[in-house]
Amino acid sequence: MSFVKRYLIPRLIQYILVTFLGLTAVFLFPRFLPVSPIEQQLAQYQTFGVYVSPEQQEEMIQTLKQLYGLEGTLWEQFVVFWKRLFKGDFGPSLSRYPTPVTKVIGMSLPWTIGLLSVTTILSWIIAVLAGGIVGYYRKRWMEAFDIFVMIIRPIPYYVMALILLILLAYVFPIFPLSGGVGIARGLTFSWQTILSILKHAILPAFTLLIVGISWQFQSMKLIVQSVRTEDHVWYSRTAGVDDRKVVFNHVIRNAMLPMITQLGLQFGSIFSGTLITEMVFAYPGVGWILYDAVMKADYNLIMGIMCISVIAVTTSIFLLDLIYPFLDPRVRYR
Amino acid sequence: MGKIKAIFYDLFKDYRFIIAFIVVLLLTFLAILSIFSPYHPQRMYQVTRGLSPSLQHPLGTNWLGQDVFWQLTFAIKNSLIIAIVAAFFSRIIAVVVGIVSGYKGGTTDRVLTTIGDTTMVLPFLIILIIISMILKDWTKHLSNLGLLLAFFSWAWDARVIRSQVLSLREREFILVSVLSGMSTFKIVRKQLLPHVLPIVFTTFINNMSWAIGMEITLAYLGLGIDPTVPTIGTMLQTAIYRQALFLGLWWWLATPIVTAILLFVALYWLSVSISEYLDPRARFQRIGLRK
């Protein structure tokens, strides 16, 4: 019971508070910008040279205000914003007009989640194991890893994505250039469809993996280097415990804990990483939708994606906080 | 002067620093070379288009009739301007916020820390996209984009500086200077700032590479800098947008990509080797005590 009180409840409160603040910021900040989206839209019509009478213009402003949820005072807008949010309603998408934003996002979200969950977890596991082993043994030939990571790490996701795209889809056309599934292939549940989906996902996944691994490999190696000099590791080695056992049970297990916290932060940065990667590969996930929304100035859709990404990041950090005590007994029994 | 010489002597023991230093010097040289460009950076059809690399055009020409080499010199210069403006202003914000919240403590500290934490949780990339979408005319200019980026990258470093100031505050030499009647401003300037400066320096380099990356991201989306002004991002975007690969003009696309990689790796290696130099424990691990 004291665990719930001392660990769970403060974290739950913090989670709710941060999500609330984040969403409030998402609500507030476009309203503090010096240019309003409505004026911009009207200006766009005017550049087309369409004559609009003053009454019509007034009507247009009213309709646009309704569409953007910009009616009434700031406080009223805020209440409406939350009411809509709880109903899961972000209004209609402006570029695909009558389709609601939630439906557009709902269609693309499985692609992103599928790509993201596999690459995040896989890269974390590989990085922890490789970083642990390389950091512990420090053999000469392992320095090749170091140099590799030193070169890969500073390269951002999208540049890496471009390099892979050019090398593996254009110069050596092994993988498809873009998309999430072959052209004119419906999403039926068949062996070929799954194969096609996998084939399209390999390049984006590989980009995320390679960059994600090199990021986490380095911090894991640093942590392991300090853990391996600790007394308990030294004792078990002098006591003749098998080296492999020392690495996995004593070194990696201890060094893993800070890495779990990093996984939460990593999730946030990978989330923005996938956005760009998806844009490069035209992968039909949230990132591609966002790119499309930016190009077509679909304000409602952008707001919807922003809210969802705030919720996704805070929720993933919260969930990791919940799992943490199962992995670290010191937190559980305090 | 002797001190600087000694620092460089130590740094040059690290092969990463040597390579990075040479690359950065080379790129800076290219950026300076842009002054002597025979072509105007934004004008099109000045040379025959689609020429492959030759002696006259070292990196070939693109489909818009521009010399890729001279475009590159302008691109590096402009990207570095954005990066330096962004890094400089975000460092100022980070130092002021970090020192004030660390040294003052109390409510000021809590308010500033909360603001910083909130900016870290927000999906800054999407926000950046929207701001540069709405303020398109404003972010078109190099220094304005740098300023905008500066506002998104101070939070983490302010936090690091704050934690360092928190521990410095408890040290005796600060107490001595308070008791000897030094003014707060003078304490900050004379006692705290020298200790904080090393972090500021290494994060400056990291921040520069971040800003260059963000500029490329925005340019890739067709936002940010005016697309006719060459930066590494806009060069890349134009080459992709004009289908450089399908036209067979690989040098057009490869130039900005290779430059970007060189720049990112060089800046990263600089910052790693300098921060290892500043942290004696890491230096020992590297130089001595190796089994």
HADDOCK unambig.tbl for C-alpha pairs under 7 A between the chains (distance, minus, plus):
assign (segid A and resid 22 and name CA) (segid B and resid 118 and name CA) 6.68 0.50 0.50
assign (segid A and resid 22 and name CA) (segid B and resid 121 and name CA) 6.99 0.50 0.50
assign (segid A and resid 22 and name CA) (segid B and resid 122 and name CA) 6.06 0.50 0.50
assign (segid A and resid 35 and name CA) (segid B and resid 134 and name CA) 6.64 0.50 0.50
assign (segid A and resid 151 and name CA) (segid B and resid 265 and name CA) 6.09 0.50 0.50
assign (segid A and resid 154 and name CA) (segid B and resid 264 and name CA) 5.66 0.50 0.50
assign (segid A and resid 154 and name CA) (segid B and resid 265 and name CA) 5.63 0.50 0.50
assign (segid A and resid 154 and name CA) (segid B and resid 268 and name CA) 6.00 0.50 0.50
assign (segid A and resid 155 and name CA) (segid B and resid 261 and name CA) 6.38 0.50 0.50
assign (segid A and resid 155 and name CA) (segid B and resid 264 and name CA) 6.16 0.50 0.50
assign (segid A and resid 156 and name CA) (segid B and resid 213 and name CA) 6.94 0.50 0.50
assign (segid A and resid 272 and name CA) (segid B and resid 125 and name CA) 6.62 0.50 0.50
assign (segid A and resid 306 and name CA) (segid B and resid 123 and name CA) 6.92 0.50 0.50
assign (segid A and resid 306 and name CA) (segid B and resid 126 and name CA) 6.74 0.50 0.50
assign (segid A and resid 309 and name CA) (segid B and resid 123 and name CA) 6.76 0.50 0.50
assign (segid A and resid 310 and name CA) (segid B and resid 122 and name CA) 6.35 0.50 0.50
assign (segid A and resid 310 and name CA) (segid B and resid 123 and name CA) 6.41 0.50 0.50
